[in-house]
Each structure stands twice: as C-alpha cells, then as structure tokens.
C-alpha cells in the first residue's frame, strides 16, 4: 500500500520544479529588457541546463547562466535525491535530534537552490533555498532567502525584508522575527566578525505536525522571492559604476565564497552524500578577490 508520504514527496518535488521554471523565465525576461547601462551591449543571457545525478539515487537539473547583461552568474538548481545516509551524515542527523538513523538510515530530499551574482555592483547578489527532507522517522521543511549587496542601500534592504515579512505574517506573526533572527545568526561569518549580507529569513527542521500548513508556508517563501528581489534589480541594473565599486563587489564575493565553503550546511551535506559536485558548488561566484 502506498505511504501517505509518497504523494507528499511528489507534490513537494513538483512544486520546486514549478518554482524553478517561473524564476528562470523571470530572469531571462530581465536579460531581454536590459536596454541601457554599462552591460546593455552584451547578448541577453540564457540558462544552460544539464542533468545532475547522485550515485546512490536521484538527481536533478542544474541551470546556470553566465555572462549575461544583468547576471554575471546565476544558478537555479532543483534536485530529488534518495538512498541511505553514510555514517557521518547519520551522526549529523542524530545530533540534530532525528531518531532512528542507526536502525534505518534511508532518506529522501528535494528542493530548489538559487544564487545570483550580478554584473552591476549596485544590484545585490541573492540566495534562496526551500527544501523538504524525509526519513522513516521524521520529516521537515527548511529554506529562506537572504540579500547580499556589496554596496548596501537601506531602501533596498527594507523592501526585501518587508516582502518576506508579509509572506511570513500570512502564516504566523511569530515567523518573521524568529526566522530573521535565525538568518542573522546562520549567515554570520565568525572568522570575519560580520554577516555575509543584510539578512533575510532562514528556517530549518520545520515540523509543526501539520504537513499541509508547513508545505503552504514553504510555498509562500518561494513565491515571495521574485517580488522581493526583481524590483531591486530593475531599480539598480542600469546604474553607472566605478572601478572602486567593482573592487568592492569582488572583495564581497570573497566573503561569500568563504562562508559557503567553510560554514554552509547545504554545501557540506551535498558533498558528503555524493551529489554532483558542480551542482553543490554552483553558488560560488565567477570571479572574486581577497585583500
């Protein structure tokens, strides 16, 4: 007899793919409408799509655009993977309170992950991720979105956060303050003593006991991404920039790379569980500097 989670897994994985399709269409639309500014002479960027695979089961789609008018590099990945967790991953899950890992280490996970690095230093880089994780003894949702400008603009930060807050408030007034604080902590770079950006929201291990409600919230987080981010790009993408602006952008990308390689849990999990390394490391910027 099919398990109730067979249908739920299919629904979640299908939703992440639908969101991926909408984002890709919106980003290619931004490329097509870039008619002025320092990069308007470049060809409109398009995503290159390739399949990814995990040796023990599952895979996904990696979609990357490089050298566009608006996006210097942007990746939008979706995956659906399954199998048995190795010993290190089992211990990591057990340490997070997931029961029964030693007796039955099977898992299933699906999600969407996005990182955009912009041509214009005035346009902020951004990250978004939503996902569902299942084991025979537990399930949960996680995700969020955070803004990473190299040249901070309070107006843009406020608009980004207001859009995420509205999405959270529609489900619980407790969510935004809780998940904003979680993002502030999670995206802090200890060895630099600073955050990697201006924050957003982050949540993990979301299981209220109501799968439908938690899935609906995760969908709202995904749906809020384009309204939160695209207006900022449209506002900043044609501004003139200086060599000093570009230098600040490249140094900030170094900070972003440090965080993703040293601290990011998704990067560690993807590499430890045998997922396609190129897909896992898609988030790294195309060019960066260190002072």
C-alpha positions in Angstrom: 0.0 0.0 0.0 1.4 3.4 -0.9 2.6 5.5 2.0 0.9 8.9 2.5 4.3 10.5 2.0 4.7 9.1 -1.5 2.1 11.7 -2.6 3.6 14.4 -0.4 7.0 13.8 -1.8 5.7 14.1 -5.3 3.8 17.3 -4.6 6.8 18.9 -2.9 9.2 17.9 -5.7 6.7 19.1 -8.3 6.3 22.4 -6.6 10.1 23.1 -6.5 10.3 22.4 -10.2 7.4 24.8 -11.0 9.1 27.5 -8.9 12.3 26.9 -10.8 10.5 27.3 -14.1 9.0 30.6 -13.0 12.3 32.0 -11.8 14.2 31.1 -14.9 11.5 32.7 -17.1 11.7 35.9 -15.0 15.4 36.1 -15.0 15.6 35.6 -18.8 13.0 38.3 -19.1 15.3 40.7 -17.1 18.0 39.9 -19.6 15.8 40.7 -22.5 14.6 44.0 -21.1 18.1 45.4 -20.2 18.2 48.2 -22.8 20.6 50.7 -21.1 23.6 50.8 -18.8 27.2 49.6 -19.0 26.3 46.0 -20.0 23.4 46.6 -22.4 25.7 45.8 -25.4 26.1 42.2 -24.2 24.0 39.4 -25.7 21.0 38.6 -23.5 21.9 35.7 -21.2 20.3 32.3 -21.4 20.4 29.4 -19.0 22.3 26.3 -19.8 20.6 23.2 -18.4 22.2 19.9 -17.5 21.0 16.9 -15.6 22.7 16.0 -12.3 23.0 12.6 -10.7 23.7 11.2 -7.3 25.4 7.8 -7.4 23.1 6.2 -4.8 19.9 7.5 -6.1 18.2 10.5 -7.7 19.4 13.7 -9.3 18.1 16.9 -10.6 18.6 19.8 -13.0 21.3 22.4 -12.8 20.5 25.6 -14.7 23.3 28.2 -15.0 23.5 31.5 -16.8 26.9 33.1 -17.3 28.0 36.5 -18.7 24.5 38.0 -19.3 23.5 41.6 -19.4 22.2 41.5 -15.8 23.6 38.4 -14.3 27.3 37.7 -14.3 26.5 34.2 -13.0 23.2 32.8 -11.7 22.4 29.2 -10.9 18.9 27.7 -10.2 19.1 24.0 -9.2 16.4 21.5 -8.4 17.0 18.1 -7.0 15.2 15.0 -5.8 17.6 12.5 -4.1 17.2 9.4 -2.0 19.1 6.4 -0.6 20.9 5.7 2.6 22.9 8.2 4.6 26.5 7.3 5.3 27.9 7.1 8.9 29.0 10.8 9.1 25.6 12.0 7.8 23.8 9.7 10.2 25.7 11.1 13.1 24.9 14.7 11.9 21.2 13.9 11.7 21.2 12.2 15.0 22.9 15.2 16.6 20.0 17.3 15.3 17.5 15.1 17.0 16.4 12.9 14.1 15.5 9.5 15.7 16.3 6.0 14.3 19.1 6.9 12.0 21.3 4.0 13.1 18.5 1.4 12.6 17.2 2.8 9.3 19.3 5.4 7.5 17.1 5.8 4.5 16.3 9.4 3.4 14.6 11.4 0.7 15.1 15.1 0.0 14.0 17.6 -2.6 14.5 21.3 -3.0 15.4 24.3 -5.1 18.6 26.3 -4.5 19.4 29.6 -6.2 22.3 32.0 -6.1 22.7 35.1 -8.3 25.8 37.2 -8.8 25.1 40.4 -10.6 27.0 42.3 -13.3 26.3 45.7 -11.8 27.8 46.2 -8.3 24.8 48.3 -7.4 22.5 45.3 -7.9 22.6 43.0 -4.9 23.5 39.3 -5.0 20.9 37.0 -3.6 20.4 33.5 -2.3 17.1 31.5 -2.0 16.5 27.9 -1.0 13.5 25.8 0.0 13.5 22.1 0.6 11.8 19.1 2.2 13.6 16.3 3.9 12.2 12.9 4.9 13.4 9.8 6.9 11.3 6.9 8.1 11.1 8.5 11.5 10.9 12.3 10.7 10.2 14.9 8.1 10.7 18.7 7.9 10.9 21.7 5.7 13.6 24.3 5.5 14.8 27.3 3.5 14.8 31.0 3.3 16.2 33.9 1.3 18.9 36.5 2.1 20.2 39.6 0.3 24.0 40.1 -0.2 24.7 43.6 -1.6 28.3 44.7 -1.8 27.1 48.3 -1.8 24.3 48.4 0.8 21.2 50.5 0.1 18.9 50.8 3.1 15.8 51.3 0.8 16.5 48.0 -0.9 17.1 46.2 2.3 13.9 47.5 3.8 11.8 46.5 0.7 13.3 43.0 0.6 12.6 42.4 4.3 9.1 43.8 4.1 8.2 41.4 1.3 9.5 38.4 3.3 7.7 39.6 6.4 4.4 39.8 4.6 4.8 36.2 3.4 5.6 35.1 6.9 2.9 37.1 8.6 0.2 35.4 6.4 1.0 32.2 8.3 2.2 33.3 11.7 3.1 36.6 13.2 5.9 34.7 15.1 7.6 33.5 12.0 9.3 36.6 10.7 11.1 37.8 13.9 12.1 34.2 14.6 13.4 33.4 11.1 15.0 36.8 10.7 17.0 36.3 13.9 17.9 32.8 12.7 19.2 34.2 9.4 21.2 36.8 11.2 22.9 34.0 13.2 23.2 31.5 10.4 24.7 33.8 7.9 27.2 35.3 10.2 30.9 34.7 9.3 32.7 34.2 12.6 36.3 34.5 11.4 35.4 37.9 9.8 33.2 39.0 12.6 30.4 40.2 10.3 27.4 39.0 8.4 27.8 38.0 4.8 25.0 40.4 3.8 21.9 42.2 5.1 20.0 39.1 6.0 16.6 37.8 5.3 14.9 34.8 6.7 16.2 31.2 7.4 14.4 28.2 8.9 15.1 24.5 9.2 13.6 21.5 10.9 10.1 23.0 10.4 7.6 20.3 11.5 4.6 21.7 13.4 2.9 18.4 13.0 0.7 19.8 10.2 2.4 18.9 6.9 -0.1 20.9 4.8 0.5 24.0 6.8 4.2 23.7 6.7 4.2 23.0 3.0 2.0 26.0 2.4 4.4 28.2 4.3 7.3 26.9 2.3 5.5 27.6 -0.9 4.8 31.2 0.3 8.6 31.7 1.0 9.3 30.5 -2.6 6.5 32.7 -4.1 7.8 35.8 -2.2 11.3 35.5 -3.8 10.6 37.2 -7.2 8.5 40.1 -5.7 11.3 40.6 -3.1 14.2 40.6 -5.5 13.2 41.6 -9.0 12.2 45.2 -8.2 15.6 45.8 -6.7 17.3 44.5 -9.8 15.1 46.7 -12.0 16.0 49.7 -9.9 19.8 49.2 -9.9 20.8 47.3 -13.0 21.4 50.3 -15.3 23.3 52.5 -12.8 26.9 53.5 -13.7 29.6 52.1 -11.6 33.3 52.8 -10.9 36.4 50.6 -10.6 36.1 51.1 -6.9 32.6 49.7 -7.0 33.7 46.7 -8.9 36.6 46.2 -6.5 34.1 46.3 -3.5 31.9 43.7 -5.4 34.8 41.3 -5.9 36.0 41.5 -2.3 32.5 40.9 -1.1 32.3 37.9 -3.3 35.3 36.5 -1.5 33.5 36.8 1.8 30.5 35.0 0.2 32.8 32.2 -1.0 34.4 31.8 2.4 31.1 31.4 4.0 29.8 28.8 1.6 32.9 26.7 1.7 33.5 26.8 5.4 30.1 27.0 7.1 27.2 26.3 4.8 25.4 23.2 5.9 23.9 22.5 2.5 27.3 22.5 0.8 28.6 20.1 3.4 25.6 17.8 3.1 25.7 17.8 -0.7 29.4 16.9 -0.9 29.2 14.3 1.9 26.2 12.5 0.4 27.7 12.2 -3.1 25.6 14.7 -5.0 27.1 16.2 -8.2 29.9 18.5 -7.0 29.3 21.1 -9.8 25.7 21.4 -8.7 26.7 21.7 -5.0 29.3 24.3 -5.7 27.1 26.3 -8.2 26.8 29.0 -5.6 30.4 30.1 -5.9 31.0 33.4 -7.7 32.6 33.5 -11.2 35.3 36.0 -10.0 36.3 37.1 -6.5 39.1 38.8 -4.7 40.7 38.8 -1.3 42.6 41.8 0.1 
